[in-house]
Amino acid sequence: MTHAAEPTGAAESASPGARGAWDALDVRVVPGAPGGAGTPWAGDADHAHQAREAHDARDAQETIRVLLVDDQEMVRDGLGALLSSAPDIELVGEAGDGVKAVQLARELAPDVVVMDVRMPGMDGLTATGAIVAAGGEQGPRVLILTTFDLDEYVYEALARGASGFLLKDAPARDLINAVRVIAAGQALLAPSVTRRLIADVARRRRAGNLRPEAVASLTARELDVLRQVARGLSNSEIADELVLSEQTIKTHVGRILAKLELRDRTQAVVFAYEHGLAGGE
């Protein structure tokens, strides 16, 4: 396919083994096109493709530094072993509660924090907010470990700046890919907290968070790209959809995040739903 040329500029802002229940973690990204009945969800193939994109985007010698946070030592041991098996991931620290997580995030400056939600003392939600607030745009990205029936936790984590979610009842083989995706600044959401989650978050926040002037600052092409991001498409998929080069899409996404003052694609998806830019909402 021949791609139309558009000016390119700053690339998109980019800014983890216990088996058992983890052995079949079916992680997926934000859903496929939300508009219309029968629209398929993004599945294993899409997630694997997104992970490969994230991996390829990083320098071959660059290591992803990960901080693992869970109050269960057996879980930390298992997940730590799994993460450490990846050649491009370095487990730089572990914490059993939120207070220690915040401290280590400040001291160790990891790229990704893999965060459990329910822990004694400071929980994962409070810790996520503290880590994101302290780190700013260049700070660690937080990957939340959640359960199927704890949407309230996920809503709050999203509002506090989490970049992605995995379900604890799903398979561990995708954990490494999930870390790569998050480290590259992309959104990653498990299937049961995809469209329903984002739509609910948008409805809860819409009244006091509409920013029409921000939407007006986007060009027609940037609006097209944002709508495709809200569908959960990767940069290469958006490029095919809009018949543009992948580098051009990266540039547009970077400009969208800058103009809207958003941290990553997860926030961009929420913004799109809040402002009625995600078709079929």
C-alpha positions, -999 to 999 in steps of 0.1 A, spaced: 0 0 0 13 35 -9 10 59 19 3 96 13 30 119 26 25 144 53 51 165 72 66 147 101 79 162 133 84 152 169 76 115 174 48 104 197 56 109 233 67 76 249 75 88 277 57 -74 344 68 -168 380 41 -179 397 20 -198 373 -14 -211 382 -40 -184 375 -14 -164 356 -8 -191 331 -35 -182 308 -37 -142 311 -55 -132 280 -45 -96 278 -60 -75 251 -58 -38 242 -85 -12 239 -114 -26 219 -118 -24 182 -142 1 166 -169 8 192 -195 17 166 -219 -9 153 -230 -43 163 -208 -73 159 -176 -52 160 -148 -75 171 -126 -68 201 -89 -64 197 -75 -99 205 -43 -118 209 -30 -110 174 -36 -73 178 -20 -73 213 10 -93 200 14 -69 171 12 -39 195 38 -54 217 61 -61 188 57 -24 177 66 -13 213 96 -37 214 109 -26 180 105 11 189 130 8 217 167 7 211 180 -28 211 203 -20 240 177 -2 261 165 -20 292 131 -15 307 135 -10 344 106 -25 364 95 -21 400 71 -49 412 46 -41 439 25 -68 455 18 -77 492 22 -114 486 58 -126 486 50 -157 465 34 -136 438 64 -112 438 88 -142 435 69 -157 406 63 -126 386 98 -114 394 113 -146 379 91 -142 348 100 -106 343 137 -113 348 136 -139 321 132 -112 294 165 -99 280 152 -64 278 136 -61 313 155 -55 345 137 -60 378 152 -32 398 131 -35 430 102 -50 448 77 -36 474 50 -52 495 30 -20 501 22 14 487 45 34 510 75 13 500 65 15 464 64 53 464 98 54 481 114 30 457 99 47 427 115 79 438 149 62 445 151 38 417 134 57 388 119 27 371 103 29 337 73 8 347 57 0 381 36 -31 382 11 -23 409 -13 -45 429 -44 -27 441 -53 -41 475 -24 -40 499 -21 -32 536 -13 4 546 -12 26 515 -31 8 487 -21 6 451 -45 34 440 -31 59 464 5 48 455 -3 52 418 -15 87 423 16 96 443 40 80 419 25 97 388 22 131 405 58 130 417 72 117 384 55 141 360 56 135 323 89 116 324 80 96 355 73 59 358 42 44 340 20 23 362 5 -10 351 -23 -20 375 -30 -56 384 -67 -59 390 -95 -84 393 -126 -89 371 -151 -75 397 -133 -45 410 -142 -18 384 -144 9 411 -107 4 417 -100 6 380 -120 38 376 -100 55 404 -67 42 391 -74 56 356 -82 90 371 -49 89 391 -28 83 360 -24 45 355 -14 37 320 -27 1 317 -45 -28 334 -41 -65 335 -66 -90 351 -53 -114 377 -74 -142 364 -58 -141 330 -25 -157 315 12 -147 325 27 -152 291 15 -117 281 30 -99 311 63 -92 295 46 -78 264 24 -57 286 54 -41 302 69 -34 268 36 -18 256 33 4 287 70 14 286 65 26 250 38 50 262 9 30 247 -24 21 263 -31 -14 274 -64 -26 289 -77 -61 296 -109 -70 277 -134 -67 305 -123 -32 314 -121 -18 279 -150 -1 262 -173 -4 292 -147 10 316 -137 39 294 -173 48 286 -182 48 323 -151 69 333 -160 94 306 -196 97 318 -185 101 354 -161 129 345 -178 146 316 -198 173 334 -168 190 349 -141 180 324 -152 191 290 -126 211 272 -141 223 239 -112 247 233 -88 218 234 -109 199 208 -109 230 187 -71 232 188 -69 199 169 -67 198 131 -91 177 111 -64 151 106 -55 150 143 -92 145 151 -92 116 126 -62 100 143 -77 106 178 -108 87 168 -87 58 156 -67 58 188 -101 56 207 -109 25 186 -77 9 201 -58 8 169 -20 7 168 0 33 149 5 9 120 -32 0 119 -41 37 119 -16 43 91 -33 16 70 -68 30 79 -59 66 69 -35 57 41 -5 75 57 29 65 69 34 51 104 59 79 112 33 105 102 8 88 126 34 89 154 39 125 148 2 132 149 -3 113 181 26 132 197 10 165 187 -24 154 200 -10 144 234 9 177 236 -20 199 226 -44 182 249 -18 180 277 -23 143 281 3 118 294 -4 88 271 -28 70 249 -49 58 278 -58 93 287 -63 101 250 -89 74 248 -107 87 279 -106 122 264 -121 110 232 -150 93 250 -156 123 272 -159 146 242 -180 123 220 -152 116 196 -154 78 200 -179 66 175 -209 46 188 -206 58 224 
